[in-house]
Amino acid sequence: MFVLFVVLTDCKDHCIKTASLMLALFRCCGFQPGYDDTELGYTYEAYRNEWIQNGAEWFREEEKPERWDLDIQLENINVFQ
């Protein structure tokens, strides 16, 4: 499968997009718009909250930026723990 890295508004540089399926996948939490929301009934906010409650482990740990900080990311989108 061919994978393009793209910047999307809601997940900034922490998403990937598969060209063949045109699906986004958040590299940090693994949220997949069009599946997790449509098929499983999650809102992104509910998915994110569950991800944080379960330890906020990266879906693609090898792609986690060296100094990535969850609290800073949440502040950037006006979400506070």
HELIX and SHEET records of a PDB file:
HELIX    1   1 TYR A   44  GLN A   53  1                                  10    
HELIX    2   2 GLU A   61  GLU A   63  5                                   3    
HELIX    3   3 LEU A   70  ASN A   76  1                                   7    
SHEET    1   A 3 VAL A   3  PHE A   5  0                                        
SHEET    2   A 3 CYS A  15  THR A  18 -1                                        
SHEET    3   A 3 LEU A  23  PHE A  26 -1                                        
END                                                                             
